[in-house]
């Protein structure tokens, strides 16, 4: 089980910022059972992400808040890596919940 609509770079081309923030939000919700804003979810996820993937989330968060430029489209490889890492974490949480149910 993985979040749908995020299987390849073509699925998020042109909407990288929202995909990054939405995955952070899904991950936060799966872990905490709370629904929070995209920027709050980004803050939560920032401390849980491997250091190499934090710049993607930070750029998405700053652009969302109007505090920086959104250049994620030019960083397709980094966005792809971020998507794969967060999808893995989300899937791990959801699978653990399903086994515990």
N, C-alpha and C positions, 0 to 999 in steps of 0.2 A: 504494500500500500504506500503510494507516494502522492504528494499533492499533484493534481492533474494540471495540464497546461504548461508544464515546465520541463519538458523532456529533452529539448534541444535549443541551441541558441536562436534558431528561427522562431521558436515559440515566444521569446521575450524581446526580440529585436525591436528597438524603438520604445520599449517600455521597461528597460532595465531597472531603473530606479524603483518603480512600483513593484516589480517582481522581487527585488532584493528585500525591500521593506515588508512586503507581504509574507515572504518566507520567514523573516525574523519574527513577524507577528504570529504566524502559525506555530513556529517553534516555541515561542514564549507561552502561547495558549496551551499547547500540548503538555508543556512542562509544569505550568503553574495552575492550569484550569481557570485562568483569568483572561478576560479580553481587555487589552490595553491599546493605546494609540500606537501608530506606527513608530513615532519617535521614542516612546517609552519602551516598546519592544526592541528597538535598535539598541537602546541603552542596556537593556537586560542581556541581549545576545552578545554585545561587544565583549563582555568579560568572559564569555563562554566559548568564543570562537578562537581557533588557532590564530596566533599573531599575524600570520601571512594573509589572512582573509579579512582582517579588520578594516583595512583601507577602503575596500569596496563598500562595506556597510557604513563606514564613516562618511564617505562621499555621498552615498544615497541619502543618509540622514541630513547632512548639511544642506544638500540641494532641496530636499523636501521642506526644510525649515526656512529656505531662502537665505541661507548663510554661506552658500558656495555654489559653484558651477557643477552641473551634471555632465560629466564627460564619460560616463560609464559605457556608452556605445562604442567608444574607442578602446575599451578594455575588455573585449569579448572573452578572452581567455581567462582573465581574472574573475569576471562575472560567472562564467561557466564553473570555475573551481568553487566559488562561493555557493552557487546553486547546488552543486553535488554534495558539498559538505553539509549544508543545512538540510537538504532532503534526507541525507543519511541520518542525521540526528533526529529529525521529525519521525522518520520511519522507525528508528530504534525505539523511540518513546511510544509510538502508537502500537507497535508490535508487543512491547512490554505490557501495555495496558490491556491489549487483547488477550494475552496469556494470563493476566491476573483476573480477568473478568469471568 
